[in-house]
Amino acid sequence: MDKERIIVLDFGGQYKQLIARRVRECNVYCEILPYTRKPAEILAMHPKGIILTGGPNSVYADDSPTCDPALFGLGIPVLGICYGSQLMAHKLGGKVETAPVSEYGSTKIVLDGVNTGSKLFRDIPVDATAESVCWMSHTDYIAAPPRGFKVTAHTDSCPVAAMEDSGSRLYAVQFHPEVVHTPFGTQLLKNFVLDICGCTGSWKMSSYVETTVRELRERIGDGKVLLGLSGGVDSSVAAALLARAVGKQLTCVFVDHGLLRKNEGDEVEAVFGADGPFELNFVRVNAQERFYIKLAGITDPEMKRKIIGAEFINVFEEEARKIGQVDFLAQGTIYPDVVESGTGNGGAVIKSHHNVGGLPEHVDFKEIVEPLRMLFKDEVRQTGLELGLPRHLVYRQPFPGPGLGVRIVGDITAEKVRIVQEADAIFREELEKGGIDTGKGQFFAALTNMRSVGVMGDGRTYDYAVALRGVLTSDFMTAEAAEIPWSVLQTCMTRIINEVKGVNRVLYDLTSKPPGTIELE
């Protein structure tokens, strides 16, 4: 791709993806590469700047991740963060030692660089003492900077919280500017990327779409492409992008396993089917009964997942054999999948399909094509809007591959699926009416396996309890229950009991993650 780019070299830091996200928020393209990349390989990519991530190791240990000192002599601006700052100091003759006092979390810092004309600290607001706060996480520290470097920030316990050799275009910070807990971090990264590296900030989703469509056309030529379309955001955007590039050369197979949300199958077909706005071949397989038979009597959630995944592959392979040989199997792999697989170096990465446990083994194809593999989730959504996908599809709630199979506790029947679909639709509708921001987490209805006595009208009932689940999360690794207004919950309860046959009790799940999971299975 012919674009300005910043390279992030990964030394095992937990925030590597966040660094890349912050750079892309400056409208500058950014890639994460392993620390093993040689300086010559990096130079051949023509980056405008290099960022070294944090990491859990000590730079002076023999088995720690390291880099060739030539990296600092390429003439390309380098910013070291945490471990990356210590590595820069260590390789260039400074002194890195175990810190007398480890620093973790929010820490007061004096930004000396603000008053000494440092480009890295330009336009960062501070008081007369140049004091601010930052986020620290280190047990080692830079005891003495290399020759030619000046200290541009310090804390009570860390004499070199930032340093630079502006003549050599080398900068280092011990703290983490990429996290929200460092309030001036965004400005600092913007200063590095736009001012020091000289990037124009012209990378946008519209240009990404144009470039990617052109590259897909060149790569695919007159070849045939097959995509397993789940109806989720990633596979839908991948389908739209490929349709823009190669049209009828693309066949999308949509397997409706009967475990989707209410009307979701019809919504997917409305977008990608014959009457939709995209020119492609769309095959819908209504396999609901087939899945229900396979799942009959199964109560263990992990077993459900395996059965659904295996049967999905079987159905997909059957449809693929009808199509015959294809040249490319397309997948909705996105950048976090690439990075988390440990192969963020541009090598071939094969991601299991959103709805299955692995790749189909008996589909005749030559290559994998992953048009979204360099995009983060929010960028995928932006791309979807650029391509004309409806907003409700692009911003729909996260949904597990096994679908409602893991939102029904106990065995699965068509009747239980109906109950969850109806309750979930009411819940989401009332959240929207109540102005609840569901984009910051996950909100859904699940069916417990509990039945209890109730009174409806003048009669006794013995029906199911529905559990409503709403969590707020930034990374889906941890989550807290959302504080939905009581009036909204009351309305949901009343509507679900009145409108959904088979339900006489509604619960709200207050469990955080941990100890619970986000899904209720």
C-alpha positions in Angstrom: 0.0 0.0 0.0 1.4 3.4 -1.0 0.8 5.3 2.2 2.4 7.0 5.1 3.0 4.5 7.8 4.2 4.2 11.4 5.7 0.9 12.5 5.1 -0.4 16.0 7.7 -2.9 17.1 6.2 -5.3 19.6 8.3 -6.4 22.6 5.4 -8.1 24.3 3.6 -5.1 25.6 -0.1 -5.5 26.6 -1.0 -2.1 25.1 0.5 -2.7 21.6 -2.9 -2.6 19.9 -3.8 0.5 21.8 -0.7 2.3 20.5 -1.6 1.4 17.0 -5.2 2.6 17.5 -4.0 6.0 18.9 -1.7 6.5 15.9 -4.6 5.7 13.5 -6.8 8.2 15.3 -4.3 10.7 14.0 -5.3 9.6 10.5 -2.0 7.9 10.0 -1.7 4.3 9.0 0.1 2.0 11.5 1.2 -1.6 11.6 2.4 -3.8 14.4 5.5 -6.0 13.7 7.5 -8.4 15.9 10.7 -7.1 17.4 12.6 -9.6 15.4 12.3 -7.6 12.2 15.7 -6.4 11.0 16.5 -2.7 10.5 16.9 -3.3 6.7 13.5 -4.9 6.4 11.9 -2.0 8.3 13.7 0.5 6.2 12.4 -1.2 3.0 8.9 -0.5 4.2 9.6 3.3 4.1 8.1 4.1 7.5 7.8 7.7 8.7 8.4 6.7 12.3 9.0 3.7 14.6 7.5 3.1 18.0 8.9 0.5 20.4 6.3 -1.0 22.8 6.4 -1.9 26.4 7.1 -5.4 27.6 7.4 -7.5 30.8 11.1 -8.2 30.6 14.3 -6.6 31.8 16.5 -5.3 29.0 19.7 -6.4 30.7 18.6 -10.1 30.9 20.2 -12.4 28.4 16.9 -13.9 27.1 15.0 -10.6 26.8 13.6 -9.3 23.5 16.1 -7.0 21.9 16.9 -5.1 18.7 19.8 -4.2 16.5 21.3 -0.9 17.6 21.4 0.0 13.9 17.6 0.7 14.3 18.5 3.9 16.1 20.7 5.1 13.2 18.3 4.8 10.3 17.5 8.5 10.4 13.9 7.6 11.1 12.2 9.1 14.3 11.9 6.5 17.0 9.8 6.7 20.2 10.4 4.2 22.9 7.6 3.5 25.4 8.3 1.9 28.8 10.4 -1.2 27.9 11.1 0.4 24.6 12.5 3.5 26.3 14.8 1.3 28.5 15.9 -0.7 25.5 16.9 2.5 23.7 18.9 3.7 26.7 20.5 0.2 27.2 21.5 -0.1 23.5 22.9 3.4 23.3 25.1 3.4 26.4 22.8 4.5 29.1 22.2 2.7 32.4 19.1 0.6 33.2 18.7 -0.8 36.6 16.1 -2.3 39.0 14.2 0.7 40.3 14.5 1.4 44.1 10.8 2.0 44.0 8.5 0.4 41.4 5.8 2.6 39.9 2.4 1.3 39.0 -0.8 3.2 38.1 -1.5 6.9 38.2 1.7 8.8 39.0 2.6 12.5 39.4 5.1 13.6 36.8 7.0 16.8 36.0 7.1 17.5 32.3 10.4 19.4 32.0 10.2 19.2 28.2 7.3 21.6 28.2 9.5 24.5 29.3 12.6 23.5 27.3 11.0 23.5 23.8 10.7 19.8 23.3 8.6 19.0 20.2 7.3 15.9 21.9 5.8 18.0 24.7 4.5 20.9 22.5 1.0 22.2 23.3 0.6 20.0 26.4 -1.2 22.1 29.1 0.5 22.2 32.5 0.6 24.6 35.4 3.5 26.8 36.4 5.3 23.7 37.9 4.9 21.7 34.7 3.2 19.0 36.7 0.7 16.5 35.4 -0.2 12.8 35.9 0.7 9.7 33.9 0.2 6.0 33.9 3.3 4.0 35.0 4.0 0.2 35.0 7.6 -0.7 35.6 10.1 -2.3 38.0 13.2 -1.2 36.1 14.1 2.4 35.3 16.7 4.4 33.3 19.2 5.4 36.0 21.3 7.4 33.5 20.5 8.5 29.9 22.9 7.8 27.0 25.4 10.5 26.0 23.7 13.2 24.0 20.2 12.7 25.6 18.5 15.2 27.8 15.9 14.4 30.4 12.5 15.9 29.5 10.4 14.5 32.4 10.8 13.0 35.9 8.9 11.8 38.9 9.8 11.5 42.5 11.0 8.0 42.0 12.0 8.0 38.4 14.8 10.4 37.4 14.4 9.7 33.6 10.6 9.5 33.0 11.3 10.9 29.5 14.4 11.7 27.5 15.3 12.7 23.9 18.1 13.3 21.5 16.3 15.5 19.1 19.3 15.8 16.7 19.1 12.0 16.2 15.3 12.1 16.3 15.2 9.7 19.2 12.6 10.0 22.0 11.7 7.9 24.9 9.0 7.9 27.7 8.9 5.6 30.7 5.1 6.1 31.1 2.3 4.9 28.8 0.9 7.8 26.6 -1.5 5.4 24.8 -3.8 4.8 27.8 -6.5 7.2 28.9 -5.0 7.5 32.3 -2.3 9.7 30.8 -4.4 12.8 30.0 -1.8 14.4 27.8 -0.9 11.1 26.0 -3.0 11.7 22.9 -1.3 15.1 22.3 2.1 13.6 22.9 1.6 10.9 20.3 0.1 13.4 17.9 3.2 15.5 18.3 5.4 12.5 17.5 3.4 11.3 14.5 2.5 14.6 12.9 5.2 17.0 13.9 8.3 14.9 14.5 7.6 12.2 11.9 6.1 14.8 9.5 3.0 12.7 8.6 0.1 14.6 7.0 -2.7 12.8 8.7 -4.5 12.1 5.4 -5.3 8.4 5.9 -9.0 7.9 5.9 -11.5 5.1 5.5 -12.7 6.4 2.1 -9.1 6.2 0.7 -8.7 2.8 2.4 -11.8 1.5 0.5 -10.6 2.8 -2.8 -7.1 1.3 -2.4 -8.3 -2.0 -1.1 -10.9 -2.4 -3.9 -8.1 -1.8 -6.4 -5.8 -4.3 -4.8 -8.5 -6.9 -4.6 -9.2 -6.6 -8.3 -5.6 -6.9 -9.1 -5.1 -10.0 -6.9 -8.3 -11.8 -7.7 -8.4 -11.1 -11.4 -11.1 -13.2 -12.9 -11.0 -15.7 -10.1 -14.0 -17.0 -8.1 -14.3 -16.2 -4.4 -16.3 -18.0 -1.7 -17.3 -16.4 1.6 -19.1 -17.9 4.6 -21.4 -15.1 5.6 -22.5 -15.2 9.2 -24.4 -11.9 9.2 -22.0 -10.4 11.8 -20.2 -7.1 11.2 -16.9 -8.5 10.1 -18.2 -11.0 7.5 -20.8 -8.5 6.2 -18.2 -5.8 5.6 -15.9 -8.2 4.0 -18.7 -9.3 1.7 -19.6 -5.7 0.8 -15.9 -4.9 0.1 -15.4 -8.0 -2.1 -18.7 -7.3 -3.9 -17.5 -3.8 -4.7 -14.3 -5.2 -6.1 -15.3 -8.3 -8.0 -19.1 -8.4 -8.1 -20.6 -11.7 -9.3 -17.3 -13.5 -9.0 -18.2 -13.6 -5.2 -20.5 -16.2 -3.8 -21.7 -15.8 -0.2 -23.1 -18.8 1.6 -25.3 -17.8 4.5 -26.1 -20.7 6.8 -29.2 -20.0 9.0 -28.8 -22.4 11.9 -32.0 -21.3 13.5 -30.1 -19.7 16.4 -30.1 -16.1 15.2 -31.8 -13.1 16.7 -35.4 -12.3 15.7 -35.7 -11.6 11.9 -31.9 -11.6 11.6 -31.8 -14.1 8.8 -34.3 -12.1 6.7 -32.3 -8.9 7.5 -29.1 -10.4 6.1 -30.9 -11.6 3.0 -32.5 -8.2 2.5 -29.0 -6.7 2.3 -27.1 -9.3 0.3 -29.9 -11.2 -1.5 -31.2 -10.6 -5.0 -33.1 -7.5 -4.1 -30.3 -6.0 -2.1 -27.9 -3.2 -3.2 -24.8 -5.5 -3.7 -24.0 -7.4 -6.9 -23.0 -10.9 -5.8 -24.2 -14.5 -5.6 -26.1 -15.1 -2.4 -27.0 -18.6 -1.2 -29.2 -18.9 2.0 -29.4 -22.3 3.6 -32.3 -22.7 6.0 -30.8 -25.5 8.2 -32.8 -24.8 11.4 -34.3 -28.3 11.8 -31.0 -29.9 11.0 -29.3 -28.1 13.9 -32.2 -28.6 16.3 -32.0 -32.4 15.7 -28.3 -32.4 16.3 -28.7 -30.4 19.5 -31.6 -32.3 21.0 -31.0 -33.2 24.6 -27.6 -31.5 24.8 -27.2 -29.3 27.9 -23.4 -28.8 28.2 -22.5 -25.4 26.7 -19.1 -26.5 25.4 -20.7 -29.5 23.7 -23.3 -27.2 22.1 -20.5 -25.1 20.7 -18.7 -28.0 19.2 -21.9 -29.5 17.7 -22.9 -26.1 16.2 -19.4 -25.5 14.8 -19.1 -29.0 13.3 -22.5 -28.9 11.7 -21.9 -25.4 10.3 -18.8 -26.8 8.6 -20.8 -29.7 7.2 -23.5 -27.5 5.8 -21.0 -25.0 4.4 -19.0 -27.8 2.7 -22.1 -29.3 1.1 -23.0 -25.9 -0.4 -19.3 -25.3 -1.5 -19.2 -28.7 -3.3 -22.3 -27.6 -5.4 -20.3 -24.5 -6.4 -17.2 -26.4 -7.4 -13.7 -25.2 -7.3 -13.1 -21.6 -6.3 -9.8 -19.7 -6.4 -10.2 -17.8 -3.1 -11.8 -18.6 0.3 -12.6 -15.2 1.9 -12.7 -14.5 5.6 -13.6 -11.6 7.9 -10.3 -11.7 9.8 -9.6 -8.3 11.4 -6.4 -6.8 12.8 -6.8 -7.9 16.5 -7.1 -11.5 15.3 -3.8 -11.1 13.3 -2.0 -9.5 16.2 -3.3 -11.9 18.9 -2.3 -14.9 16.8 1.3 -13.8 17.2 1.8 -13.4 13.5 1.4 -9.7 13.0 4.3 -9.7 10.7 2.3 -9.8 7.5 2.5 -13.6 7.1 -0.5 -15.7 6.1 -3.0 -16.0 9.0 -6.0 -18.2 8.8 -8.8 -17.3 11.2 -11.5 -19.7 12.1 -14.8 -18.5 10.7 -16.9 -16.4 13.1 -19.5 -19.2 13.3 -17.4 -22.3 13.3 -14.6 -24.1 15.1 -12.2 -24.2 12.2 -11.7 -24.0 8.4 -13.7 -26.4 6.2 -11.4 -29.3 5.1 -13.1 -30.3 1.9 -13.6 -27.0 0.1 -11.5 -26.8 -3.1 -9.7 -23.4 -3.0 -6.2 -22.1 -3.7 -5.7 -19.1 -1.5 -7.2 -17.3 1.5 -8.2 -13.6 1.0 -8.8 -11.4 4.1 -9.8 -7.9 3.0 -10.1 -6.6 6.6 -7.0 -8.1 8.1 -5.4 -4.6 8.7 -8.4 -3.0 10.4 -9.5 -2.6 14.0 -13.2 -3.2 14.8 -14.2 0.5 14.8 -12.4 0.9 11.4 -14.4 -2.1 10.1 -17.6 -0.3 11.1 -16.5 2.9 9.4 -15.6 0.9 6.2 -19.1 -0.7 6.3 -20.7 2.7 6.3 -18.4 3.9 3.5 -19.6 0.9 1.5 -23.3 1.6 2.0 -24.2 -1.1 4.6 -27.2 -0.1 6.7 -26.3 1.4 10.0 -28.3 -1.1 12.0 -26.2 -3.9 10.6 -22.9 -2.1 11.1 -23.6 -1.2 14.7 -25.5 -4.3 15.7 -24.8 -5.8 19.1 -21.9 -8.4 19.4 -23.2 -11.9 18.9 -21.5 -15.2 19.6 -20.8 -17.6 16.7 -23.1 -20.4 18.2 -25.8 -17.7 18.5 -28.7 -18.3 20.9 -27.3 -21.8 21.5 -25.2 -20.3 24.3 -28.0 -18.0 25.6 -30.3 -20.9 26.4 -29.4 -22.7 29.6 -30.1 -26.4 29.3 -31.3 -28.2 26.1 -32.3 -26.3 23.0 -35.7 -26.6 21.3 -37.4 -24.5 18.7 -39.9 -23.2 21.4 -37.1 -22.0 23.6 -35.4 -20.3 20.7 -38.7 -18.5 20.0 -38.9 -17.3 23.6 -35.4 -15.9 23.6 -35.8 -14.2 20.2 -39.0 -12.5 21.3 -37.7 -11.4 24.7 -34.4 -10.2 23.2 -36.2 -8.1 20.6 -38.3 -6.4 23.2 -35.3 -5.7 25.4 -33.3 -4.1 22.6 -36.3 -2.1 21.4 -37.0 -0.7 24.9 -33.3 0.1 25.4 -33.4 2.1 22.2 -36.5 3.9 23.2 -34.9 4.7 26.6 -31.9 6.3 25.0 -29.5 3.7 26.5 -26.1 3.7 24.8 -25.6 0.0 24.0 -22.5 0.7 21.9 -20.4 0.6 25.0 -21.0 -3.1 25.9 -23.3 -5.9 25.2 -27.1 -6.2 26.0 -29.3 -9.2 25.4 -31.9 -11.6 26.8 -31.2 -15.2 27.8 -33.4 -18.1 28.8 -32.7 -19.7 32.2 -33.6 -23.3 32.7 -35.6 -22.4 35.7 -39.4 -22.7 35.7 -41.5 -21.4 38.6 -45.1 -20.8 39.6 -46.8 -17.6 38.7 -50.2 -16.1 38.5 -51.5 -14.5 35.3 -55.1 -13.4 35.2 -57.0 -15.8 37.5 -54.8 -18.8 36.6 -51.7 -20.6 37.8 -48.7 -20.7 35.5 -45.6 -22.8 35.6 -43.3 -21.1 33.0 -39.7 -20.0 32.3 -37.7 -17.1 33.8 -35.9 -14.8 31.2 -32.7 -13.2 32.3 -31.8 -9.7 30.9 -28.1 -9.0 30.7 -26.4 -5.7 30.1 -22.7 -5.1 30.6 -20.4 -2.2 30.0 -16.8 -3.0 28.8 -14.0 -1.4 26.8 -12.2 -4.6 25.9 -14.6 -7.5 26.7 -11.9 -8.9 29.0 -13.6 -7.4 32.1 -17.1 -6.0 32.3 -19.5 -4.5 34.8 -23.3 -4.7 34.9 -24.9 -1.7 33.2 -27.1 0.5 35.5 -30.2 0.5 33.3 -32.9 2.8 34.7 -35.5 1.0 36.8 -38.4 2.4 34.6 -36.8 0.8 31.5 -36.4 -2.5 33.2 -40.0 -2.4 34.5 -41.3 -1.8 31.0 -39.2 -4.6 29.6 -40.5 -6.9 32.3 -44.1 -6.0 31.7 -43.9 -6.4 27.9 -42.0 -9.7 28.0 -44.4 -11.3 30.4 -47.4 -10.0 28.6 -46.2 -10.6 25.0 -43.9 -13.7 25.2 -45.8 -16.9 25.7 -44.1 -19.3 28.1 -42.5 -16.6 30.4 -43.8 -15.5 33.8 -40.7 -14.1 35.4 -38.0 -11.6 34.3 -34.6 -11.3 36.1 -31.7 -8.8 35.6 -28.2 -10.3 35.8 -25.9 -8.0 37.9 -22.9 -10.3 37.7 -19.6 -8.7 36.6 -16.8 -10.3 34.6 -15.0 -11.8 36.5 -16.4 -13.8 38.2 -19.0 -14.4 35.5 -18.7 -14.4 31.8 -20.4 -11.9 29.5 -22.6 -14.6 27.9 -25.0 -16.5 30.1 -24.5 -20.1 29.3 
